Amino acid sequence: MLIRVRYKDGRIDLIPSKRLEELIVMSDIEQFERSSGWVKAGKDPIRSTLRGYYTGAERRD
């Protein structure tokens, strides 16, 4: 899937979705587009695939 992004210099591009998080972490993009509109990278809430391990108490039986 391709995602529309806006770089910090104003350029707009389509990138593969698997590259989105990499570009956000590297602060290369300013915004990306969702079906609901443009999202500001680093300001609006986003999901991350770079999750750490859970370190809390085990609660499952």
PDBQT receptor file of N, H, CA, C and O in Angstrom, charges set to zero:
ATOM      1  N   MET A   1       0.840  -1.171   0.000  1.00  0.00    +0.000 N 
ATOM      2  CA  MET A   1       0.000   0.000   0.000  1.00  0.00    +0.000 C 
ATOM      3  C   MET A   1       0.892   1.244   0.000  1.00  0.00    +0.000 C 
ATOM      4  O   MET A   1       1.911   1.284   0.689  1.00  0.00    +0.000 OA
ATOM      5  N   LEU A   2       0.508   2.236  -0.763  1.00  0.00    +0.000 N 
ATOM      6  H   LEU A   2      -0.320   2.203  -1.323  1.00  0.00    +0.000 HD
ATOM      7  CA  LEU A   2       1.253   3.493  -0.823  1.00  0.00    +0.000 C 
ATOM      8  C   LEU A   2       0.578   4.544   0.045  1.00  0.00    +0.000 C 
ATOM      9  O   LEU A   2      -0.648   4.625   0.113  1.00  0.00    +0.000 OA
ATOM     10  N   ILE A   3       1.407   5.349   0.707  1.00  0.00    +0.000 N 
ATOM     11  H   ILE A   3       2.403   5.283   0.652  1.00  0.00    +0.000 HD
ATOM     12  CA  ILE A   3       0.915   6.407   1.588  1.00  0.00    +0.000 C 
ATOM     13  C   ILE A   3       1.484   7.731   1.098  1.00  0.00    +0.000 C 
ATOM     14  O   ILE A   3       2.670   7.830   0.783  1.00  0.00    +0.000 OA
ATOM     15  N   ARG A   4       0.636   8.736   1.038  1.00  0.00    +0.000 N 
ATOM     16  H   ARG A   4      -0.327   8.655   1.294  1.00  0.00    +0.000 HD
ATOM     17  CA  ARG A   4       1.063  10.076   0.623  1.00  0.00    +0.000 C 
ATOM     18  C   ARG A   4       1.719  10.763   1.822  1.00  0.00    +0.000 C 
ATOM     19  O   ARG A   4       1.150  10.809   2.913  1.00  0.00    +0.000 OA
ATOM     20  N   VAL A   5       2.929  11.298   1.602  1.00  0.00    +0.000 N 
ATOM     21  H   VAL A   5       3.391  11.261   0.716  1.00  0.00    +0.000 HD
ATOM     22  CA  VAL A   5       3.662  12.003   2.657  1.00  0.00    +0.000 C 
ATOM     23  C   VAL A   5       4.054  13.382   2.161  1.00  0.00    +0.000 C 
ATOM     24  O   VAL A   5       4.192  13.620   0.961  1.00  0.00    +0.000 OA
ATOM     25  N   ARG A   6       4.231  14.286   3.119  1.00  0.00    +0.000 N 
ATOM     26  H   ARG A   6       4.119  14.093   4.094  1.00  0.00    +0.000 HD
ATOM     27  CA  ARG A   6       4.735  15.632   2.819  1.00  0.00    +0.000 C 
ATOM     28  C   ARG A   6       6.059  15.779   3.567  1.00  0.00    +0.000 C 
ATOM     29  O   ARG A   6       6.105  15.723   4.796  1.00  0.00    +0.000 OA
ATOM     30  N   TYR A   7       7.129  15.966   2.802  1.00  0.00    +0.000 N 
ATOM     31  H   TYR A   7       7.092  16.011   1.803  1.00  0.00    +0.000 HD
ATOM     32  CA  TYR A   7       8.450  16.147   3.399  1.00  0.00    +0.000 C 
ATOM     33  C   TYR A   7       8.572  17.555   3.978  1.00  0.00    +0.000 C 
ATOM     34  O   TYR A   7       7.745  18.423   3.701  1.00  0.00    +0.000 OA
ATOM     35  N   LYS A   8       9.594  17.768   4.772  1.00  0.00    +0.000 N 
ATOM     36  H   LYS A   8      10.266  17.063   4.998  1.00  0.00    +0.000 HD
ATOM     37  CA  LYS A   8       9.789  19.064   5.427  1.00  0.00    +0.000 C 
ATOM     38  C   LYS A   8      10.025  20.197   4.434  1.00  0.00    +0.000 C 
ATOM     39  O   LYS A   8       9.765  21.358   4.748  1.00  0.00    +0.000 OA
ATOM     40  N   ASP A   9      10.513  19.871   3.240  1.00  0.00    +0.000 N 
ATOM     41  H   ASP A   9      10.725  18.927   2.984  1.00  0.00    +0.000 HD
ATOM     42  CA  ASP A   9      10.739  20.906   2.227  1.00  0.00    +0.000 C 
ATOM     43  C   ASP A   9       9.494  21.177   1.381  1.00  0.00    +0.000 C 
ATOM     44  O   ASP A   9       9.546  21.951   0.425  1.00  0.00    +0.000 OA
ATOM     45  N   GLY A  10       8.367  20.533   1.737  1.00  0.00    +0.000 N 
ATOM     46  H   GLY A  10       8.325  19.904   2.514  1.00  0.00    +0.000 HD
ATOM     47  CA  GLY A  10       7.107  20.775   1.050  1.00  0.00    +0.000 C 
ATOM     48  C   GLY A  10       6.772  19.792  -0.056  1.00  0.00    +0.000 C 
ATOM     49  O   GLY A  10       5.639  19.765  -0.539  1.00  0.00    +0.000 OA
ATOM     50  N   ARG A  11       7.748  18.978  -0.467  1.00  0.00    +0.000 N 
ATOM     51  H   ARG A  11       8.668  19.000  -0.076  1.00  0.00    +0.000 HD
ATOM     52  CA  ARG A  11       7.475  17.988  -1.510  1.00  0.00    +0.000 C 
ATOM     53  C   ARG A  11       6.459  16.966  -1.020  1.00  0.00    +0.000 C 
ATOM     54  O   ARG A  11       6.441  16.607   0.157  1.00  0.00    +0.000 OA
ATOM     55  N   ILE A  12       5.618  16.504  -1.934  1.00  0.00    +0.000 N 
ATOM     56  H   ILE A  12       5.633  16.795  -2.891  1.00  0.00    +0.000 HD
ATOM     57  CA  ILE A  12       4.650  15.452  -1.628  1.00  0.00    +0.000 C 
ATOM     58  C   ILE A  12       5.029  14.238  -2.457  1.00  0.00    +0.000 C 
ATOM     59  O   ILE A  12       5.377  14.360  -3.632  1.00  0.00    +0.000 OA
ATOM     60  N   ASP A  13       4.960  13.051  -1.832  1.00  0.00    +0.000 N 
ATOM     61  H   ASP A  13       4.677  12.952  -0.878  1.00  0.00    +0.000 HD
ATOM     62  CA  ASP A  13       5.391  11.824  -2.485  1.00  0.00    +0.000 C 
ATOM     63  C   ASP A  13       4.520  10.672  -2.015  1.00  0.00    +0.000 C 
ATOM     64  O   ASP A  13       3.839  10.776  -0.995  1.00  0.00    +0.000 OA
ATOM     65  N   LEU A  14       4.541   9.585  -2.751  1.00  0.00    +0.000 N 
ATOM     66  H   LEU A  14       5.094   9.500  -3.580  1.00  0.00    +0.000 HD
ATOM     67  CA  LEU A  14       3.902   8.339  -2.333  1.00  0.00    +0.000 C 
ATOM     68  C   LEU A  14       5.005   7.363  -1.952  1.00  0.00    +0.000 C 
ATOM     69  O   LEU A  14       5.944   7.144  -2.717  1.00  0.00    +0.000 OA
ATOM     70  N   ILE A  15       4.885   6.776  -0.756  1.00  0.00    +0.000 N 
ATOM     71  H   ILE A  15       4.123   6.954  -0.134  1.00  0.00    +0.000 HD
ATOM     72  CA  ILE A  15       5.896   5.831  -0.279  1.00  0.00    +0.000 C 
ATOM     73  C   ILE A  15       5.215   4.526   0.119  1.00  0.00    +0.000 C 
ATOM     74  O   ILE A  15       4.025   4.524   0.433  1.00  0.00    +0.000 OA
ATOM     75  N   PRO A  16       5.956   3.413   0.111  1.00  0.00    +0.000 N 
ATOM     76  CA  PRO A  16       5.396   2.159   0.622  1.00  0.00    +0.000 C 
ATOM     77  C   PRO A  16       5.113   2.297   2.118  1.00  0.00    +0.000 C 
ATOM     78  O   PRO A  16       5.897   2.908   2.843  1.00  0.00    +0.000 OA
ATOM     79  N   SER A  17       4.010   1.739   2.577  1.00  0.00    +0.000 N 
ATOM     80  H   SER A  17       3.372   1.243   1.988  1.00  0.00    +0.000 HD
ATOM     81  CA  SER A  17       3.615   1.879   3.986  1.00  0.00    +0.000 C 
ATOM     82  C   SER A  17       4.679   1.360   4.943  1.00  0.00    +0.000 C 
ATOM     83  O   SER A  17       4.795   1.861   6.062  1.00  0.00    +0.000 OA
ATOM     84  N   LYS A  18       5.461   0.363   4.525  1.00  0.00    +0.000 N 
ATOM     85  H   LYS A  18       5.366  -0.044   3.617  1.00  0.00    +0.000 HD
ATOM     86  CA  LYS A  18       6.487  -0.183   5.421  1.00  0.00    +0.000 C 
ATOM     87  C   LYS A  18       7.620   0.809   5.689  1.00  0.00    +0.000 C 
ATOM     88  O   LYS A  18       8.389   0.606   6.628  1.00  0.00    +0.000 OA
ATOM     89  N   ARG A  19       7.745   1.867   4.898  1.00  0.00    +0.000 N 
ATOM     90  H   ARG A  19       7.120   2.031   4.135  1.00  0.00    +0.000 HD
ATOM     91  CA  ARG A  19       8.782   2.885   5.115  1.00  0.00    +0.000 C 
ATOM     92  C   ARG A  19       8.312   4.042   5.977  1.00  0.00    +0.000 C 
ATOM     93  O   ARG A  19       9.126   4.862   6.402  1.00  0.00    +0.000 OA
ATOM     94  N   LEU A  20       7.011   4.126   6.246  1.00  0.00    +0.000 N 
ATOM     95  H   LEU A  20       6.350   3.460   5.901  1.00  0.00    +0.000 HD
ATOM     96  CA  LEU A  20       6.462   5.282   6.954  1.00  0.00    +0.000 C 
ATOM     97  C   LEU A  20       7.100   5.473   8.322  1.00  0.00    +0.000 C 
ATOM     98  O   LEU A  20       7.564   6.569   8.638  1.00  0.00    +0.000 OA
ATOM     99  N   GLU A  21       7.131   4.435   9.127  1.00  0.00    +0.000 N 
ATOM    100  H   GLU A  21       6.754   3.545   8.870  1.00  0.00    +0.000 HD
ATOM    101  CA  GLU A  21       7.674   4.583  10.482  1.00  0.00    +0.000 C 
ATOM    102  C   GLU A  21       9.149   4.983  10.457  1.00  0.00    +0.000 C 
ATOM    103  O   GLU A  21       9.592   5.792  11.272  1.00  0.00    +0.000 OA
ATOM    104  N   GLU A  22       9.894   4.419   9.530  1.00  0.00    +0.000 N 
ATOM    105  H   GLU A  22       9.533   3.761   8.868  1.00  0.00    +0.000 HD
ATOM    106  CA  GLU A  22      11.307   4.772   9.391  1.00  0.00    +0.000 C 
ATOM    107  C   GLU A  22      11.472   6.269   9.120  1.00  0.00    +0.000 C 
ATOM    108  O   GLU A  22      12.326   6.918   9.724  1.00  0.00    +0.000 OA
ATOM    109  N   LEU A  23      10.667   6.812   8.226  1.00  0.00    +0.000 N 
ATOM    110  H   LEU A  23       9.973   6.285   7.736  1.00  0.00    +0.000 HD
ATOM    111  CA  LEU A  23      10.759   8.236   7.898  1.00  0.00    +0.000 C 
ATOM    112  C   LEU A  23      10.298   9.118   9.054  1.00  0.00    +0.000 C 
ATOM    113  O   LEU A  23      10.826  10.213   9.247  1.00  0.00    +0.000 OA
ATOM    114  N   ILE A  24       9.318   8.649   9.823  1.00  0.00    +0.000 N 
ATOM    115  H   ILE A  24       8.889   7.760   9.666  1.00  0.00    +0.000 HD
ATOM    116  CA  ILE A  24       8.868   9.403  11.000  1.00  0.00    +0.000 C 
ATOM    117  C   ILE A  24       9.973   9.437  12.048  1.00  0.00    +0.000 C 
ATOM    118  O   ILE A  24      10.275  10.497  12.598  1.00  0.00    +0.000 OA
ATOM    119  N   VAL A  25      10.578   8.284  12.328  1.00  0.00    +0.000 N 
ATOM    120  H   VAL A  25      10.333   7.423  11.881  1.00  0.00    +0.000 HD
ATOM    121  CA  VAL A  25      11.643   8.204  13.338  1.00  0.00    +0.000 C 
ATOM    122  C   VAL A  25      12.833   9.075  12.937  1.00  0.00    +0.000 C 
ATOM    123  O   VAL A  25      13.449   9.713  13.791  1.00  0.00    +0.000 OA
ATOM    124  N   MET A  26      13.156   9.103  11.655  1.00  0.00    +0.000 N 
ATOM    125  H   MET A  26      12.655   8.584  10.962  1.00  0.00    +0.000 HD
ATOM    126  CA  MET A  26      14.284   9.904  11.177  1.00  0.00    +0.000 C 
ATOM    127  C   MET A  26      13.916  11.373  11.008  1.00  0.00    +0.000 C 
ATOM    128  O   MET A  26      14.760  12.178  10.614  1.00  0.00    +0.000 OA
ATOM    129  N   SER A  27      12.659  11.734  11.302  1.00  0.00    +0.000 N 
ATOM    130  H   SER A  27      11.974  11.080  11.621  1.00  0.00    +0.000 HD
ATOM    131  CA  SER A  27      12.164  13.115  11.169  1.00  0.00    +0.000 C 
ATOM    132  C   SER A  27      12.313  13.650   9.751  1.00  0.00    +0.000 C 
ATOM    133  O   SER A  27      12.564  14.838   9.553  1.00  0.00    +0.000 OA
ATOM    134  N   ASP A  28      12.159  12.772   8.767  1.00  0.00    +0.000 N 
ATOM    135  H   ASP A  28      11.955  11.806   8.927  1.00  0.00    +0.000 HD
ATOM    136  CA  ASP A  28      12.267  13.192   7.372  1.00  0.00    +0.000 C 
ATOM    137  C   ASP A  28      10.962  13.744   6.819  1.00  0.00    +0.000 C 
ATOM    138  O   ASP A  28      10.977  14.495   5.844  1.00  0.00    +0.000 OA
ATOM    139  N   ILE A  29       9.833  13.386   7.426  1.00  0.00    +0.000 N 
ATOM    140  H   ILE A  29       9.821  12.776   8.218  1.00  0.00    +0.000 HD
ATOM    141  CA  ILE A  29       8.556  13.865   6.907  1.00  0.00    +0.000 C 
ATOM    142  C   ILE A  29       7.867  14.760   7.924  1.00  0.00    +0.000 C 
ATOM    143  O   ILE A  29       8.064  14.629   9.132  1.00  0.00    +0.000 OA
ATOM    144  N   GLU A  30       7.064  15.664   7.410  1.00  0.00    +0.000 N 
ATOM    145  H   GLU A  30       6.904  15.771   6.429  1.00  0.00    +0.000 HD
ATOM    146  CA  GLU A  30       6.305  16.577   8.260  1.00  0.00    +0.000 C 
ATOM    147  C   GLU A  30       4.902  16.042   8.511  1.00  0.00    +0.000 C 
ATOM    148  O   GLU A  30       4.378  16.146   9.620  1.00  0.00    +0.000 OA
ATOM    149  N   GLN A  31       4.294  15.464   7.463  1.00  0.00    +0.000 N 
ATOM    150  H   GLN A  31       4.720  15.380   6.563  1.00  0.00    +0.000 HD
ATOM    151  CA  GLN A  31       2.932  14.956   7.570  1.00  0.00    +0.000 C 
ATOM    152  C   GLN A  31       2.765  13.721   6.698  1.00  0.00    +0.000 C 
ATOM    153  O   GLN A  31       3.528  13.497   5.758  1.00  0.00    +0.000 OA
ATOM    154  N   PHE A  32       1.745  12.918   7.030  1.00  0.00    +0.000 N 
ATOM    155  H   PHE A  32       1.125  13.100   7.793  1.00  0.00    +0.000 HD
ATOM    156  CA  PHE A  32       1.315  11.857   6.131  1.00  0.00    +0.000 C 
ATOM    157  C   PHE A  32      -0.197  11.855   6.115  1.00  0.00    +0.000 C 
ATOM    158  O   PHE A  32      -0.842  12.354   7.037  1.00  0.00    +0.000 OA
ATOM    159  N   GLU A  33      -0.759  11.288   5.057  1.00  0.00    +0.000 N 
ATOM    160  H   GLU A  33      -0.235  10.883   4.308  1.00  0.00    +0.000 HD
ATOM    161  CA  GLU A  33      -2.200  11.377   4.860  1.00  0.00    +0.000 C 
ATOM    162  C   GLU A  33      -2.897  10.074   5.239  1.00  0.00    +0.000 C 
ATOM    163  O   GLU A  33      -2.510   8.988   4.807  1.00  0.00    +0.000 OA
ATOM    164  N   ARG A  34      -3.928  10.216   6.053  1.00  0.00    +0.000 N 
ATOM    165  H   ARG A  34      -4.242  11.098   6.403  1.00  0.00    +0.000 HD
ATOM    166  CA  ARG A  34      -4.837   9.120   6.389  1.00  0.00    +0.000 C 
ATOM    167  C   ARG A  34      -6.154   9.385   5.674  1.00  0.00    +0.000 C 
ATOM    168  O   ARG A  34      -6.336  10.437   5.062  1.00  0.00    +0.000 OA
ATOM    169  N   SER A  35      -7.068   8.430   5.754  1.00  0.00    +0.000 N 
ATOM    170  H   SER A  35      -6.921   7.575   6.252  1.00  0.00    +0.000 HD
ATOM    171  CA  SER A  35      -8.384   8.634   5.137  1.00  0.00    +0.000 C 
ATOM    172  C   SER A  35      -9.109   9.813   5.781  1.00  0.00    +0.000 C 
ATOM    173  O   SER A  35      -9.963  10.437   5.151  1.00  0.00    +0.000 OA
ATOM    174  N   SER A  36      -8.769  10.123   7.044  1.00  0.00    +0.000 N 
ATOM    175  H   SER A  36      -8.075   9.616   7.556  1.00  0.00    +0.000 HD
ATOM    176  CA  SER A  36      -9.417  11.229   7.756  1.00  0.00    +0.000 C 
ATOM    177  C   SER A  36      -8.728  12.571   7.521  1.00  0.00    +0.000 C 
ATOM    178  O   SER A  36      -9.221  13.602   7.977  1.00  0.00    +0.000 OA
ATOM    179  N   GLY A  37      -7.595  12.576   6.817  1.00  0.00    +0.000 N 
ATOM    180  H   GLY A  37      -7.194  11.738   6.446  1.00  0.00    +0.000 HD
ATOM    181  CA  GLY A  37      -6.890  13.818   6.532  1.00  0.00    +0.000 C 
ATOM    182  C   GLY A  37      -5.408  13.715   6.851  1.00  0.00    +0.000 C 
ATOM    183  O   GLY A  37      -4.895  12.633   7.138  1.00  0.00    +0.000 OA
ATOM    184  N   TRP A  38      -4.726  14.853   6.798  1.00  0.00    +0.000 N 
ATOM    185  H   TRP A  38      -5.142  15.732   6.566  1.00  0.00    +0.000 HD
ATOM    186  CA  TRP A  38      -3.284  14.897   7.046  1.00  0.00    +0.000 C 
ATOM    187  C   TRP A  38      -2.991  14.791   8.540  1.00  0.00    +0.000 C 
ATOM    188  O   TRP A  38      -3.685  15.388   9.362  1.00  0.00    +0.000 OA
ATOM    189  N   VAL A  39      -1.957  14.026   8.881  1.00  0.00    +0.000 N 
ATOM    190  H   VAL A  39      -1.392  13.541   8.213  1.00  0.00    +0.000 HD
ATOM    191  CA  VAL A  39      -1.514  13.813  10.260  1.00  0.00    +0.000 C 
ATOM    192  C   VAL A  39      -0.132  14.438  10.401  1.00  0.00    +0.000 C 
ATOM    193  O   VAL A  39       0.741  14.223   9.559  1.00  0.00    +0.000 OA
ATOM    194  N   LYS A  40       0.064  15.206  11.461  1.00  0.00    +0.000 N 
ATOM    195  H   LYS A  40      -0.645  15.380  12.144  1.00  0.00    +0.000 HD
ATOM    196  CA  LYS A  40       1.368  15.819  11.716  1.00  0.00    +0.000 C 
ATOM    197  C   LYS A  40       2.254  14.806  12.433  1.00  0.00    +0.000 C 
ATOM    198  O   LYS A  40       1.959  14.400  13.557  1.00  0.00    +0.000 OA
ATOM    199  N   ALA A  41       3.325  14.408  11.787  1.00  0.00    +0.000 N 
ATOM    200  H   ALA A  41       3.564  14.738  10.874  1.00  0.00    +0.000 HD
ATOM    201  CA  ALA A  41       4.257  13.445  12.369  1.00  0.00    +0.000 C 
ATOM    202  C   ALA A  41       4.916  14.056  13.598  1.00  0.00    +0.000 C 
ATOM    203  O   ALA A  41       5.427  15.175  13.547  1.00  0.00    +0.000 OA
ATOM    204  N   GLY A  42       4.900  13.317  14.699  1.00  0.00    +0.000 N 
ATOM    205  H   GLY A  42       4.485  12.408  14.740  1.00  0.00    +0.000 HD
ATOM    206  CA  GLY A  42       5.502  13.791  15.933  1.00  0.00    +0.000 C 
ATOM    207  C   GLY A  42       4.570  14.595  16.816  1.00  0.00    +0.000 C 
ATOM    208  O   GLY A  42       4.926  14.901  17.954  1.00  0.00    +0.000 OA
ATOM    209  N   LYS A  43       3.385  14.949  16.330  1.00  0.00    +0.000 N 
ATOM    210  H   LYS A  43       3.096  14.701  15.405  1.00  0.00    +0.000 HD
ATOM    211  CA  LYS A  43       2.431  15.727  17.127  1.00  0.00    +0.000 C 
ATOM    212  C   LYS A  43       1.121  14.977  17.323  1.00  0.00    +0.000 C 
ATOM    213  O   LYS A  43       0.615  14.893  18.441  1.00  0.00    +0.000 OA
ATOM    214  N   ASP A  44       0.573  14.433  16.247  1.00  0.00    +0.000 N 
ATOM    215  H   ASP A  44       0.984  14.501  15.338  1.00  0.00    +0.000 HD
ATOM    216  CA  ASP A  44      -0.680  13.685  16.342  1.00  0.00    +0.000 C 
ATOM    217  C   ASP A  44      -0.383  12.248  16.775  1.00  0.00    +0.000 C 
ATOM    218  O   ASP A  44       0.677  11.711  16.452  1.00  0.00    +0.000 OA
ATOM    219  N   PRO A  45      -1.310  11.623  17.503  1.00  0.00    +0.000 N 
ATOM    220  CA  PRO A  45      -1.071  10.244  17.946  1.00  0.00    +0.000 C 
ATOM    221  C   PRO A  45      -1.019   9.280  16.765  1.00  0.00    +0.000 C 
ATOM    222  O   PRO A  45      -1.842   9.344  15.853  1.00  0.00    +0.000 OA
ATOM    223  N   ILE A  46      -0.031   8.384  16.804  1.00  0.00    +0.000 N 
ATOM    224  H   ILE A  46       0.638   8.332  17.545  1.00  0.00    +0.000 HD
ATOM    225  CA  ILE A  46       0.093   7.347  15.785  1.00  0.00    +0.000 C 
ATOM    226  C   ILE A  46       0.438   6.031  16.451  1.00  0.00    +0.000 C 
ATOM    227  O   ILE A  46       0.954   6.001  17.569  1.00  0.00    +0.000 OA
ATOM    228  N   ARG A  47       0.151   4.953  15.758  1.00  0.00    +0.000 N 
ATOM    229  H   ARG A  47      -0.268   4.978  14.851  1.00  0.00    +0.000 HD
ATOM    230  CA  ARG A  47       0.533   3.636  16.258  1.00  0.00    +0.000 C 
ATOM    231  C   ARG A  47       1.963   3.360  15.848  1.00  0.00    +0.000 C 
ATOM    232  O   ARG A  47       2.428   3.845  14.816  1.00  0.00    +0.000 OA
ATOM    233  N   SER A  48       2.655   2.589  16.652  1.00  0.00    +0.000 N 
ATOM    234  H   SER A  48       2.277   2.195  17.490  1.00  0.00    +0.000 HD
ATOM    235  CA  SER A  48       4.037   2.247  16.357  1.00  0.00    +0.000 C 
ATOM    236  C   SER A  48       4.191   0.739  16.307  1.00  0.00    +0.000 C 
ATOM    237  O   SER A  48       3.570   0.017  17.088  1.00  0.00    +0.000 OA
ATOM    238  N   THR A  49       5.021   0.263  15.386  1.00  0.00    +0.000 N 
ATOM    239  H   THR A  49       5.525   0.849  14.751  1.00  0.00    +0.000 HD
ATOM    240  CA  THR A  49       5.335  -1.163  15.353  1.00  0.00    +0.000 C 
ATOM    241  C   THR A  49       6.608  -1.440  16.132  1.00  0.00    +0.000 C 
ATOM    242  O   THR A  49       6.997  -2.596  16.294  1.00  0.00    +0.000 OA
ATOM    243  N   LEU A  50       7.262  -0.388  16.618  1.00  0.00    +0.000 N 
ATOM    244  H   LEU A  50       6.946   0.552  16.486  1.00  0.00    +0.000 HD
ATOM    245  CA  LEU A  50       8.491  -0.549  17.391  1.00  0.00    +0.000 C 
ATOM    246  C   LEU A  50       8.168  -0.632  18.876  1.00  0.00    +0.000 C 
ATOM    247  O   LEU A  50       8.581   0.222  19.660  1.00  0.00    +0.000 OA
ATOM    248  N   ARG A  51       7.445  -1.642  19.243  1.00  0.00    +0.000 N 
ATOM    249  H   ARG A  51       7.110  -2.336  18.606  1.00  0.00    +0.000 HD
ATOM    250  CA  ARG A  51       7.035  -1.800  20.640  1.00  0.00    +0.000 C 
ATOM    251  C   ARG A  51       8.059  -2.625  21.400  1.00  0.00    +0.000 C 
ATOM    252  O   ARG A  51       8.630  -3.576  20.867  1.00  0.00    +0.000 OA
ATOM    253  N   GLY A  52       8.279  -2.255  22.636  1.00  0.00    +0.000 N 
ATOM    254  H   GLY A  52       7.815  -1.482  23.069  1.00  0.00    +0.000 HD
ATOM    255  CA  GLY A  52       9.187  -3.010  23.484  1.00  0.00    +0.000 C 
ATOM    256  C   GLY A  52       8.468  -4.174  24.132  1.00  0.00    +0.000 C 
ATOM    257  O   GLY A  52       7.275  -4.382  23.913  1.00  0.00    +0.000 OA
ATOM    258  N   TYR A  53       9.184  -4.912  24.914  1.00  0.00    +0.000 N 
ATOM    259  H   TYR A  53      10.153  -4.742  25.092  1.00  0.00    +0.000 HD
ATOM    260  CA  TYR A  53       8.596  -6.032  25.631  1.00  0.00    +0.000 C 
ATOM    261  C   TYR A  53       7.833  -5.529  26.843  1.00  0.00    +0.000 C 
ATOM    262  O   TYR A  53       8.216  -4.529  27.450  1.00  0.00    +0.000 OA
ATOM    263  N   TYR A  54       6.757  -6.214  27.197  1.00  0.00    +0.000 N 
ATOM    264  H   TYR A  54       6.446  -7.026  26.704  1.00  0.00    +0.000 HD
ATOM    265  CA  TYR A  54       5.970  -5.861  28.374  1.00  0.00    +0.000 C 
ATOM    266  C   TYR A  54       6.755  -6.256  29.611  1.00  0.00    +0.000 C 
ATOM    267  O   TYR A  54       7.202  -7.397  29.731  1.00  0.00    +0.000 OA
ATOM    268  N   THR A  55       6.922  -5.320  30.529  1.00  0.00    +0.000 N 
ATOM    269  H   THR A  55       6.559  -4.394  30.433  1.00  0.00    +0.000 HD
ATOM    270  CA  THR A  55       7.719  -5.598  31.728  1.00  0.00    +0.000 C 
ATOM    271  C   THR A  55       6.874  -5.626  32.993  1.00  0.00    +0.000 C 
ATOM    272  O   THR A  55       7.412  -5.767  34.091  1.00  0.00    +0.000 OA
ATOM    273  N   GLY A  56       5.562  -5.495  32.855  1.00  0.00    +0.000 N 
ATOM    274  H   GLY A  56       5.124  -5.381  31.964  1.00  0.00    +0.000 HD
ATOM    275  CA  GLY A  56       4.684  -5.502  34.022  1.00  0.00    +0.000 C 
ATOM    276  C   GLY A  56       4.392  -6.909  34.512  1.00  0.00    +0.000 C 
ATOM    277  O   GLY A  56       4.891  -7.894  33.967  1.00  0.00    +0.000 OA
ATOM    278  N   ALA A  57       3.572  -6.979  35.553  1.00  0.00    +0.000 N 
ATOM    279  H   ALA A  57       3.168  -6.178  35.995  1.00  0.00    +0.000 HD
ATOM    280  CA  ALA A  57       3.201  -8.269  36.144  1.00  0.00    +0.000 C 
ATOM    281  C   ALA A  57       2.318  -9.061  35.184  1.00  0.00    +0.000 C 
ATOM    282  O   ALA A  57       1.511  -8.487  34.452  1.00  0.00    +0.000 OA
ATOM    283  N   GLU A  58       2.477 -10.373  35.193  1.00  0.00    +0.000 N 
ATOM    284  H   GLU A  58       3.133 -10.839  35.787  1.00  0.00    +0.000 HD
ATOM    285  CA  GLU A  58       1.649 -11.259  34.377  1.00  0.00    +0.000 C 
ATOM    286  C   GLU A  58       0.252 -11.291  34.956  1.00  0.00    +0.000 C 
ATOM    287  O   GLU A  58       0.084 -11.552  36.147  1.00  0.00    +0.000 OA
ATOM    288  N   ARG A  59      -0.767 -11.027  34.126  1.00  0.00    +0.000 N 
ATOM    289  H   ARG A  59      -0.631 -10.815  33.159  1.00  0.00    +0.000 HD
ATOM    290  CA  ARG A  59      -2.141 -10.979  34.619  1.00  0.00    +0.000 C 
ATOM    291  C   ARG A  59      -3.019 -12.050  33.999  1.00  0.00    +0.000 C 
ATOM    292  O   ARG A  59      -4.187 -12.181  34.367  1.00  0.00    +0.000 OA
ATOM    293  N   ARG A  60      -2.480 -12.813  33.071  1.00  0.00    +0.000 N 
ATOM    294  H   ARG A  60      -1.532 -12.707  32.771  1.00  0.00    +0.000 HD
ATOM    295  CA  ARG A  60      -3.279 -13.869  32.438  1.00  0.00    +0.000 C 
ATOM    296  C   ARG A  60      -3.251 -15.128  33.282  1.00  0.00    +0.000 C 
ATOM    297  O   ARG A  60      -2.289 -15.395  34.002  1.00  0.00    +0.000 OA
ATOM    298  N   ASP A  61      -4.321 -15.891  33.180  1.00  0.00    +0.000 N 
ATOM    299  H   ASP A  61      -5.103 -15.673  32.595  1.00  0.00    +0.000 HD
ATOM    300  CA  ASP A  61      -4.370 -17.181  33.895  1.00  0.00    +0.000 C 
ATOM    301  C   ASP A  61      -3.973 -18.311  32.993  1.00  0.00    +0.000 C 
ATOM    302  O   ASP A  61      -3.956 -19.466  33.420  1.00  0.00    +0.000 OA
TER     303      ASP A  61
